[in-house]
Amino acid sequence: LAERFEKDIRKAGLEGSVTVGLLHTGVKVAAKRKLIEGAKNGDLHILVGTHSILNKDIEFHKLGLIIIDEQHRFGTKHRQALTDNFMSKSNIVPDVLMMSATPIPRTMSQTIYGDMDLSVIDEYPADRKPVATFWDEDDSYAWDAIREEVTKGHQAYVIASLVDESESEKMENVENATQTQMFLQTSVFPDFKVGLVHGKMKPAEKSAILDAFYANEIQVLVSTSVIEVGVNVPNATVMTILNANRFGIASLHQIRGRVGRGSAQGYCYLIGEASNPDAEERLNAMVASNDGFWLAEKDLEIRGEGSLLKDSQSGENDM
């Protein structure tokens, strides 16, 4: 995103007069200090970053706009800390734009009760097809589907909810990404390259794996939900989500959105038993629709919007 801003600035002939910074956990101390100083004295005009921007050391000279992309991935306290922290150190009240393909129940209710204007984009890009979605307790058909797509020259994702055995040893029948990658590489797809990416990896390591996947050097990528946003590989056409009942509707819809990003048909296989009636309703909703707004309404119906005055993001309304 920072690179896109810089490209647009050069295209507009504003290079040198508008500056862009990038802040994340991989930024070195000296560079981070320079970014913080630039934001404080006004030399830095646009700061793009991850949750690292929530750092209390960051002050803005004159903050006018906060954009929170993939808003559903930020908790109530995160969003409040962001606006409170910046507003308390500036003489102006910034505008706030929150964006999400699948707004969480709390956000849905805020559009009704809160001081929030609503803007809706409800169209797919012209060449996109809805992702065909299936739910099954058995994963064998999903492996056949992956093999069929990869044989055609396409690529696949396999999603697990946990990283490794240390996280899953207390949970029966919950797959972890590390063991899944080994199983697929040795027993299911020995003739394909099966990669692994997860949140415990260093940023450079994750970037190298994702670059290899983008270049089709890796045909099947096993991952946690770390690929939920910001990953765009149009050649990837099939997605398998293991223990799908452990994911919420917003995460399932976002993860599914990693496939079908090109002109080819995309497929998503939700694997696992429904552990309770709510999980069954979530999985059936995913099979029924690709419409993020309809799914967000179902999420609101199933989970409830929670407290509008406190931190709870699900449960009964307190109004």
SULLIN-V154363 format. One record per residue. SS is DSSP state (a for helix, b for strand, c for the rest). PSI is psi in whole degrees, -180 to 180 (none if undefined). D_FIRST is the distance of its C-alpha to the first C-alpha in whole Angstrom. Layout:
<<SS | PSI | D_FIRST> <SS | PSI | D_FIRST>>
This chain:
<<c | -42 | 0> <a | -39 | 4> <a | -38 | 5> <a | -41 | 5> <a | -47 | 6> <a | -39 | 9> <a | -44 | 10> <a | -35 | 11> <a | -43 | 12> <a | -41 | 14> <a | -33 | 15> <c | 0 | 17> <c | 26 | 19> <c | 11 | 17> <b | 130 | 16> <c | -29 | 18> <c | -19 | 19> <b | 123 | 15> <c | 149 | 14> <b | 136 | 10> <b | 156 | 11> <b | 124 | 9> <b | 124 | 12> <c | 179 | 13> <c | -20 | 16> <c | -6 | 16> <c | 133 | 16> <c | 158 | 19> <a | -47 | 22> <a | -44 | 22> <a | -38 | 18> <a | -42 | 18> <a | -39 | 21> <a | -39 | 20> <a | -45 | 17> <a | -42 | 19> <a | -40 | 21> <a | -39 | 19> <a | -38 | 18> <a | -40 | 22> <a | -3 | 23> <c | 0 | 21> <c | -26 | 19> <c | 123 | 16> <c | -33 | 15> <b | 125 | 11> <b | 120 | 10> <b | 136 | 7> <b | 180 | 9> <c | -157 | 11> <a | -14 | 15> <a | -24 | 16> <a | -18 | 15> <a | -5 | 18> <c | 128 | 20> <c | -14 | 23> <c | -14 | 23> <c | 123 | 20> <c | 145 | 21> <c | 141 | 20> <c | -47 | 22> <c | 85 | 22> <c | 123 | 19> <c | -24 | 19> <b | 131 | 16> <b | 125 | 15> <b | 120 | 12> <b | 102 | 13> <c | 154 | 11> <c | 54 | 13> <a | -30 | 16> <a | -14 | 19> <a | -1 | 17> <c | 132 | 18> <c | 168 | 22> <a | -48 | 24> <a | -34 | 25> <a | -52 | 21> <a | -40 | 20> <a | -39 | 23> <a | -39 | 23> <a | -52 | 20> <a | -42 | 21> <a | -44 | 25> <a | -47 | 23> <a | -38 | 22> <a | -33 | 24> <a | -16 | 27> <c | 14 | 26> <c | 153 | 25> <c | -3 | 28> <c | 156 | 26> <c | 117 | 25> <c | 151 | 21> <b | 148 | 20> <b | 124 | 18> <b | 119 | 16> <b | 132 | 16> <c | 142 | 15> <c | 142 | 16> <c | -22 | 17> <c | 80 | 20> <c | 139 | 21> <c | 163 | 24> <a | -41 | 27> <a | -42 | 27> <a | -41 | 24> <a | -44 | 26> <a | -30 | 29> <a | -28 | 27> <a | -21 | 27> <a | -51 | 31> <a | -26 | 32> <c | 171 | 29> <c | 74 | 28> <c | 122 | 25> <c | 151 | 25> <c | 130 | 23> <c | 132 | 21> <c | 131 | 21> <c | 112 | 20> <c | 26 | 22> <c | 141 | 22> <c | 156 | 21> <c | 153 | 19> <c | -38 | 23> <c | 7 | 23> <c | 142 | 22> <c | 146 | 25> <c | 141 | 26> <c | 124 | 26> <b | 122 | 29> <b | 137 | 30> <b | 148 | 33> <b | 128 | 34> <b | 148 | 37> <c | -20 | 38> <c | 138 | 39> <c | -4 | 36> <a | -40 | 38> <a | -34 | 37> <a | -40 | 33> <a | -38 | 34> <a | -40 | 36> <a | -40 | 33> <a | -46 | 31> <a | -42 | 33> <a | -44 | 34> <a | -42 | 30> <a | -37 | 30> <a | -30 | 33> <c | -6 | 31> <c | 2 | 29> <c | -178 | 26> <b | 170 | 24> <b | 153 | 25> <b | 146 | 23> <b | 124 | 26> <b | 131 | 25> <c | 151 | 27> <c | -19 | 27> <b | 160 | 28> <c | -54 | 27> <c | -176 | 31> <a | -32 | 34> <a | -29 | 34> <a | -29 | 32> <a | -4 | 34> <c | -25 | 38> <c | 0 | 39> <c | 118 | 38> <c | 141 | 40> <c | 30 | 38> <c | 118 | 35> <c | 147 | 33> <b | 153 | 31> <a | -40 | 28> <a | -49 | 30> <a | -35 | 33> <a | -42 | 32> <a | -44 | 30> <a | -43 | 33> <a | -47 | 35> <a | -41 | 33> <a | -40 | 33> <a | -34 | 37> <a | -27 | 39> <a | -48 | 37> <c | 57 | 34> <c | -20 | 36> <c | -2 | 35> <c | 162 | 32> <c | 120 | 29> <b | 119 | 28> <b | 171 | 25> <b | 133 | 24> <b | 140 | 21> <c | 172 | 21> <c | -15 | 20> <c | -9 | 23> <c | 155 | 21> <c | 151 | 20> <a | -42 | 16> <a | -38 | 17> <a | -43 | 20> <a | -44 | 17> <a | -40 | 15> <a | -42 | 18> <a | -46 | 19> <a | -36 | 16> <a | -41 | 16> <a | -37 | 20> <a | -42 | 20> <a | -36 | 17> <c | 3 | 20> <c | 23 | 23> <c | -21 | 24> <c | 127 | 24> <c | -34 | 26> <b | 122 | 26> <b | 117 | 23> <b | 134 | 25> <b | 162 | 22> <c | -168 | 22> <a | 8 | 20> <a | -22 | 17> <a | 10 | 16> <c | -36 | 16> <c | 156 | 12> <c | 5 | 9> <c | 122 | 12> <c | 98 | 13> <c | 93 | 16> <c | -24 | 18> <c | -11 | 21> <b | 123 | 21> <b | -11 | 24> <b | 138 | 26> <b | 130 | 25> <b | 124 | 28> <b | 111 | 27> <c | 148 | 30> <c | 48 | 32> <a | -22 | 30> <a | -15 | 32> <a | -7 | 30> <c | 148 | 27> <c | 168 | 26> <a | -44 | 26> <a | -46 | 22> <a | -43 | 21> <a | -45 | 23> <a | -41 | 22> <a | -44 | 18> <a | -45 | 19> <a | -31 | 21> <c | -5 | 18> <c | -16 | 17> <c | 163 | 20> <c | 27 | 21> <c | -2 | 18> <c | -159 | 20> <c | -15 | 23> <c | 154 | 26> <c | 137 | 27> <c | 150 | 25> <b | 143 | 27> <b | 129 | 27> <b | 116 | 30> <b | 120 | 30> <b | 133 | 33> <c | 159 | 35> <c | 148 | 38> <c | 115 | 37> <c | -16 | 38> <c | 170 | 39> <a | -36 | 40> <a | -41 | 36> <a | -41 | 35> <a | -40 | 37> <a | -39 | 35> <a | -48 | 32> <a | -40 | 32> <a | -35 | 34> <a | -40 | 32> <a | -39 | 29> <a | -36 | 31> <a | -28 | 32> <c | 151 | 29> <c | 3 | 26> <c | 109 | 25> <a | -33 | 23> <a | -41 | 25> <a | -41 | 28> <a | -37 | 27> <a | -38 | 26> <a | -39 | 29> <a | -40 | 31> <a | -43 | 29> <a | -42 | 30> <a | -40 | 34> <a | -47 | 34> <a | -26 | 33> <c | 158 | 33> <c | -10 | 31> <c | -162 | 32> <c | 132 | 33> <c | -13 | 32> <c | -14 | 33> <c | -157 | 32> <c | -19 | 30> <c | 130 | 31> <c | 7 | 28> <c | 168 | 31> <c | -167 | 35> <c | 146 | 37> <c | 144 | 36> <c | 12 | 38> <c | none | 38>>
